[in-house]
Amino acid sequence: MRIGIVCPYSWDVPGGVQFHVRDLAEHLLRTGHEVSVLAPAEEDTPLPSYVVSAGRAVPVPYNGSVARLNFGFLSAARVRRWVNDGDFEVLHVHEPTAPSIGLLACWAARGPIVATFHTSNPRSRAMIAAYPILQPALEKISARIAVSEYARRTLVEHLGGDAVVIPNGVDVGFFSGAEPKPEWQGGTIGFIGRIDESRKGLPVLMDAFPRILAELPDTRLLVAGRGDPQEAVAGLPPSLRDRVEFLGMVSDQDKARLLASVDLYVAPNTGGESFGIILVEAMSAGAPVLASDLDAFAQVLNSGEAGALYVNGDAEALARAAVRLLADPGARGELRARGSRHVRRFDWSTVGADILAVYETVTDGAVAVAPDERVVPHG
């Protein structure tokens, strides 16, 4: 099958949607399909062979964060050319409501469109206000996917219609096969995320950390992600700052090794999450997970069965739960075992097959309703 996939966010800035698009494309390529991905990217960004640049993106406030998006006349021309040259049997657009190339691709497309909705934002005035502009593009969509029940709810409440829920995928084997790094082992808590984005929750973890150290003084916190380390530790007493190690941006291999090494992975995110791919990656690597009780996180963690939950934003509750788990190897082992069993449903072998089934449904439907364009001779 010839498949075109549109990523709305800049390829050179790591994020959950970009990772999902990348992993989906590579899974489809491995299973014998022809795949082309269109994404915004800086001119000097090294791109995989299957990615086509839609041009430079600009920062735009979106869904409680700052996303790098691409929109305009030049972008529209590039999108039309890519759509025409690709002659895709199905076009898979991610976040078609974002002011980026996904919306442009919907306008340019001529065949079946599958759309995946990642955003979970139950009070989006912007999405409601933009509906008259979005409606012509949304009406062209043949099938809708939501990455979680909460993304589906956002779609239903703001745009109408419905969607099938198919979660984000993870290469479980990649993470489960990661070798721990000895220097990252031994009383360690892990955090991976943008340091400078408050909704990722690092300030809550930093607030809890002195309380954890008061009970378990040998604990270390390993932080991986983009941002200013000095700003991140500004609220910690100077005597405790050496218990935090900043690793900066890490490769996929080192992310997997970090997750395989820590005694506890903490996801203190405070909002704006529709899924929680890092939780799935952590469980795949065998890390016991402690997360805020966001609805999306609770769903991924099977209501606390596959990972422990604490009250969102409550640093004291986070500290109590972290101390309990760090002090109890048996509890961590049980959490690790439940997480490893639960995570299998998110492997690409399952998720990829579900997405491909949606593709086949819309392409079969397009063939069934396509007009007969054969020329019938006269006489």
Steps between C-alpha positions, in 0.01 A plus 500: 500500500623856420456699821558870559533615862487866605670615820394855600788568739862574414703182452810650665325567835434174690143436605245223543323554168828508307616178667165335429514597132861383470434165664180442303679576171788266583261223607307531173824501297618184679173330410541573128301818438613812312504795740575870465482742794455875456616711794630851570878507551790743508714500186800339671300226677617147407188318384434128451458398139122471539452859630437798271547849645205739479729790589590687814255513790428790737417486874127529570324472840284187471328269751676647804842473343702660222489294181710555188251508212504580130224686316476739204494532121845348447414212732170442317684471167745248646216297648311490169813391314572224754140376486494500119842336460427234762177374345422342839239234550437644846608825666548488878487848655595557864335786690301635203359783715843649573588808288762308307557280197251234609213739435657598167531132406130443570413783264736365231412131526293321240481146644421338834620687811560349843548753782654439841409735783755526781378810688318475831360845582144498633469882501653608170326824402737531204386165356133599540560840337695344212238236419346689202847518342580138583168350392569469124826317569352280772214394273755345262634266771400138444595360843604647833739358758549636853806397701301479824147524634580858608614602153181340365290696749666827392420419138135412572436806718662753269458367147225238516524154346694223664828309476641155565751498787839359401781582746846622413738214423836406646766256390480304824792275403731799448442622855481161669837405348681812623806442721507702825790740555673433833551872564124556476414223745467498877225703667415701191184678389463579129327790325492558122336809355539865416650669804373842398135402451318515832219262399757218478508528878870522590431784751263267689767229509761752615265610778460138610868412475619646836225303676619183325861569600396557861389135511745350249809724491689288244235551229605667173284667237598458133345758266511469120358769274539845355516803730706698751631283788581802716144622479368152574691467831455863609237399757714224656721570802860532374608202711264271306573611146780249449239223538355604163680404178402663172566289193375744235343363182558125472489264203228237468755239608597694811137572581433126498810434712399771747153350540653155545735633770286707737332361810194715436378704206291804601261678262384811690322663203228745604276517191460513123578131447281286279697177535838462671741320270786533750303283744475224240872531423586484869286191559654339189848555644396348832490821703242519780288807423359767731282759324259781572139390479415679177213324324720406204774361728249302705370342180850404380585358842173300525366712788811446711544126439800535268651805668447696820302826498504803730285815517595733217706800614535377861876491574443350844296213355767444235771485769304254716437267207862522378641424846265205543606348167871575528510342847316185389675290229214250508239767419716628216545148367125438499437832325770417245343160427148642457631778277692253280187290447274800437730670248471228237175651373696812391758315289514602135412144397152569643465874447636488144256225403209703640601811302551296184151356542365857497696573181360189333146592601516846343679385186253216450220749547654740248522224240139402565365850442744615229331599176567289192733720298548264208431650159226313321530523120201627303335299229 
